Amino acid sequence: MMKKSIATPSRTKEILEQYGLKAKKGFGQNFLVDPVIVERCAMEAHLEGSVIEIGPGIGSLSEQLCKIAKHVTAYEIDEDLIPVLTNELKEYTNFELLCEDFLEANIEEKVKELKDKYGQVVVCANLPYYITSPVLFRLFSCKDISYITVMVQKEVGDRFAAKVNDKEYSALSVEGQLLYDIKKLFTVPGRSFNPSPNVDSVIIQFSRKDKIIEEDIEDLYNFIRACFKQRRKTIYNNLKDYREDVDIKEILKEAGIAEGKRAQELSVQEIEELYRRMHER
Ligand code: SAM
């Protein structure tokens, strides 16, 4: 008899009962119970080599990743889920489970190891919502991860994918789009999870651009955040507070940007150009 996918309402309920578990809010646990969403997400994730999953939960998405990718490395913080994953996914010899807080893990070393062994490293995950941005920023620092396909809150997805002049266009949009082409793939309704979250979700994909940032990325991100510090203020006023030692008017003029503009009216390229000019001073 064919084994039922973990990502179904009945199998998930059965597993939680069997192991005496309840979804833990504190770890952002919302388990996927929709096999169509799981298959679609995995299909879009470029699983040609190895894949890293953050927060496998009870294995709903991991099961599908194991069927397609050469190797799956999953970081799970919740010790109570380790016996479930070890047991439910025991037939997959390509599954590597690390009981670790992803934010504390040495991912640079792991990515290097996976890249050397499997040629390609991607990320595919249903992210714990309470740490979406820190997880993504950790991933952004690894240039060898070619695609990041993740489920996030719709609002966060909208901000990452927003274009100049959109209501949602913000520091997050520029920080992401500087290094990635960002696409919203599809929305995921609340009923696809157990328990259902109060917010809508979206699957979003980051494709790494073929581009090297020579400067310190943290410094660049600080600059971007300064540009958007007060949305109602002009770029001139925001930058004046950020760097008092340089002539902002002159830099804006050189970059061909009117001082009355606001950051949300500037393209990613314009903001990057401003940063470079500022950095040269
Ligand atoms: N992938 C599963 C699914 O789609 O059904 C579970 C997703 S659930 C939204 C998030 C998972 O991330 C949970 O299993 C949670 O325990 C785990 N998690 C939360 N914080 C974590 C951290 N800092 N490091 C690793 N895993 C974490």
Residues whose N, C-alpha, C, O or C-beta is under 5 A from the ligand:
A	BS01	SAM	F27 G28 Q29 N30 F31 L32 I54 G55 P56 G57 I58 S60 L61 Y75 E76 I77 D78 E100 D101 F102 L103 N126 L127 P128
